[in-house]
Structures are given as structure tokens and as C-alpha cells.
Amino acid sequence: MHHDGAALRDLVDADGHLYVFAYGSLIWRPGFSHAVAHPALLRGFHRRFCLWSHRYRGTPERPGLVLGLDRGGACRGLAFGVRAAEAAAVLAYLDDRELPDGAEQVYHRRMLPLRLLDTGRMVRAVAYVANRGCRLYCGRLSPERAAAAIAQGHGQMGANREYLLNTLRHLRAMGVRDAGLDRIAALLPDSGRAELSTNVGAD
């Protein structure tokens, strides 16, 4: 996706950074360099396994699940600040990762207001929100059904189980508890809870 200079200027905050909101795998595998990272709170959306994955974490025959931002509630994550000079390259990378050409568009790129929790500042940040109109959107699955899909999902980026457990580990390291994800992890065969406790330590 091409970004002209004027469009990019609209995305860069007054402090000279493009902010990117990370709520899932971007937390632990951003794939781009950033100048700053802040704990952040986004209101109006929550983190949910609401998108089937036929490529990265599953196959069409055995779909996995990936996280999206879905309407309602609030979500804690990280806001990565990218210097303005690198904004175009980072946006191109993110669009290629989240909105690949020829693939079903499962996300909409939005600019959303969020609060940096360590400074209290409000900034606008790029966020990839679940596309409720795509056929891979699955809405609110029961924790049991989500756990069953995640347990058997495996795609180009590896095991669906590791995607869930890595996300939970990093959220816990940030002091964030996500009850919905915890519930799914506890339902995994050979419960993910044991793996989490050995990697994170008691809390």
C-alpha cells in the first residue's frame, strides 16, 4: 500500500512518532525497530480469538485461530513509537503482514486513540481491528471450541498453541491478566497452565 507524504504526516503524532498498538503477536514479535514502547490502554475494543486462520496458524482443513480487536470493552497492550523517518517502511511492513495482497482481508487498519499508561498521554495509534464482514470472522466462540481449534492448529508461522501461550506469557510479564485467554489456555490438552507457570513463575 502506497503512502504519500501528506497521508503519513496525518499518522505521526505531535511528538514525531508513529504509534502502533500491539495486542497479540506484535507484542512479542513486532518485526520492526521502534524508538519507544509504552504500556497502553485502548477503550472500545477488546482482544479476542475471533478470526479463523487458514495460513499462519492453521490450514483450510484444520483452521487455527488468531486474535483480533473486536468491539466493546477495553484492551491493554503496548504502543510502539516509530520515528517519522521510518514510518512509511513500518506501515508497509505491517500492511504486508496484516493485510497481505490476494488474501482475505481479516483486519481493517484504523487510527484509534489510546492512553499511554506510563505517561498518561493520549495518542492516536495504528491498530488492526477484526473485519466482522469477512468469512473468517467467527465472533464469540465458546472457550471449549476455541481451545479445541488452538490445540490442533498449525500453519506457516508454527503451532497455534504457541501463539496463545507466547501472548499470555508476555501479557503476564507486563502485569496484564486476560481472563478470556487464561480460560482457553486452561482447557488445552496437557493444560497450558503448567507450561505458563514454568515459564513465568508464580504470580
C-alpha positions in Angstrom: 0.0 0.0 0.0 1.5 3.4 -1.1 1.5 6.2 1.5 2.1 9.8 0.3 3.8 12.3 2.5 0.7 14.2 3.5 -1.1 10.9 4.5 1.9 9.9 6.5 2.0 13.2 8.3 -1.5 12.7 9.4 -0.5 9.4 11.1 2.5 10.8 13.0 1.9 12.2 16.5 2.9 15.7 17.6 5.9 14.1 19.4 7.3 12.9 16.0 6.4 9.2 16.4 4.0 6.9 14.5 2.4 4.8 17.2 1.4 1.2 16.6 -0.8 -0.7 19.1 0.3 -4.3 19.8 -2.2 -6.6 21.5 -1.2 -10.1 20.2 1.8 -11.4 18.4 3.1 -7.9 17.7 3.9 -7.7 21.4 6.5 -10.5 21.2 7.4 -10.4 17.5 7.0 -6.8 16.2 9.3 -7.3 13.3 10.3 -3.6 13.1 12.6 -1.3 15.1 11.0 1.3 17.4 12.3 4.2 19.4 10.0 3.7 22.4 7.4 1.2 23.8 4.7 2.2 26.3 2.1 0.1 28.2 -1.1 1.4 26.7 -4.9 1.2 27.1 -7.3 1.1 24.2 -11.0 1.6 25.0 -13.9 0.5 22.9 -12.2 -2.8 21.7 -11.1 -6.0 23.4 -8.7 -8.8 22.5 -10.4 -12.0 21.3 -9.8 -15.1 19.3 -12.4 -14.1 16.7 -10.6 -14.9 13.4 -10.1 -18.3 11.8 -6.5 -18.8 10.4 -6.1 -20.8 7.3 -2.4 -19.9 6.8 -0.4 -18.5 9.6 -1.7 -20.7 12.5 -3.8 -23.3 10.7 -4.9 -24.7 7.3 -8.2 -24.7 5.5 -8.6 -28.3 6.5 -7.7 -27.7 10.2 -8.2 -24.0 10.9 -6.5 -22.3 13.8 -7.5 -19.1 15.5 -5.8 -15.7 15.7 -6.5 -12.7 17.8 -8.4 -9.6 16.6 -9.6 -6.4 18.3 -13.4 -6.8 18.5 -16.0 -4.2 19.5 -16.6 -3.4 23.1 -14.7 -3.3 26.4 -11.1 -2.3 26.6 -7.7 -3.8 25.8 -4.2 -3.3 27.4 -1.2 -3.8 25.2 1.9 -2.0 24.1 2.2 1.2 22.0 5.4 1.1 19.9 6.6 4.6 18.8 8.4 4.6 15.5 10.4 7.7 14.3 8.7 9.6 11.5 11.6 8.9 9.1 10.8 5.1 9.4 7.0 5.4 9.4 6.5 4.6 5.7 8.6 1.5 5.9 7.0 0.2 9.1 3.5 0.8 7.7 4.3 -1.1 4.5 5.7 -3.9 6.6 2.6 -4.0 8.8 0.2 -3.9 5.9 2.0 -6.7 4.2 1.9 -8.8 7.4 -1.7 -8.0 8.4 -3.4 -7.2 5.0 -1.5 -9.4 2.5 -2.4 -9.0 -1.2 -4.5 -11.8 -2.5 -5.6 -13.0 0.9 -8.9 -12.5 2.6 -8.8 -9.1 4.5 -9.4 -10.1 8.1 -8.3 -6.8 9.5 -9.1 -3.1 9.0 -6.3 -0.7 9.7 -7.6 2.1 11.9 -6.2 5.1 13.7 -7.6 4.9 17.3 -7.0 7.0 20.4 -5.2 5.3 23.3 -3.7 6.2 26.6 0.0 5.7 27.3 -0.2 4.3 30.9 3.2 5.3 32.0 2.8 9.0 31.0 -0.9 9.5 30.9 -0.8 11.0 27.4 -3.4 10.3 24.8 -2.1 9.5 21.3 -3.5 8.2 18.1 -2.2 4.8 17.0 -2.4 2.4 14.1 -4.4 -0.6 15.2 -5.6 -3.7 13.2 -9.2 -4.3 14.0 -11.1 -7.5 13.2 -13.1 -7.3 9.9 -16.5 -8.5 11.0 -17.6 -8.7 7.4 -15.0 -11.3 6.3 -15.9 -15.0 6.2 -13.0 -15.9 8.6 -14.6 -13.8 11.3 -16.1 -16.2 13.9 -17.2 -13.9 16.6 -17.6 -15.2 20.1 -16.6 -18.9 20.2 -17.0 -20.9 23.5 -13.7 -21.3 25.3 -14.0 -25.1 24.7 -14.4 -24.7 21.0 -11.5 -22.1 20.8 -9.2 -24.4 22.8 -10.0 -27.4 20.6 -9.1 -25.4 17.5 -6.0 -23.9 19.0 -4.8 -27.3 20.2 -4.7 -28.8 16.7 -3.9 -25.6 14.6 -0.6 -25.5 12.9 0.4 -23.2 10.0 3.2 -21.3 8.3 4.1 -19.5 11.5 4.0 -22.6 13.7 1.7 -24.0 16.3 -1.4 -22.2 17.3 -0.9 -23.3 20.9 2.5 -21.4 21.0 0.8 -18.2 19.7 -1.6 -18.3 22.6 0.9 -19.2 25.2 3.5 -16.7 24.0 0.9 -14.0 24.1 -0.1 -14.9 27.6 3.5 -15.1 28.8 4.2 -11.6 27.6 1.0 -10.1 28.9 1.8 -11.5 32.3 5.3 -10.1 32.1 3.6 -6.7 31.6 1.3 -7.3 34.6 -1.8 -7.9 32.4 -4.2 -10.7 33.1 -6.6 -11.6 30.3 -9.3 -13.8 31.7 -10.6 -15.0 28.4 -7.2 -16.1 27.2 -6.4 -17.7 30.5 -9.7 -19.7 30.3 -8.8 -21.1 26.8 -5.2 -22.0 27.9 -6.5 -23.9 30.9 -8.7 -26.0 28.5 -5.8 -27.1 26.3 -4.9 -30.8 26.4 -2.0 -31.1 28.7 -3.2 -27.8 30.1 -1.3 -24.7 29.0 -1.4 -23.6 32.6 1.5 -25.9 33.6 3.6 -24.5 30.7 2.8 -21.0 31.6 3.7 -21.4 35.3 7.1 -23.0 34.5 7.9 -20.2 32.1 6.6 -17.2 34.0 6.9 -18.3 37.6 4.3 -18.0 40.4 2.2 -14.8 40.5 
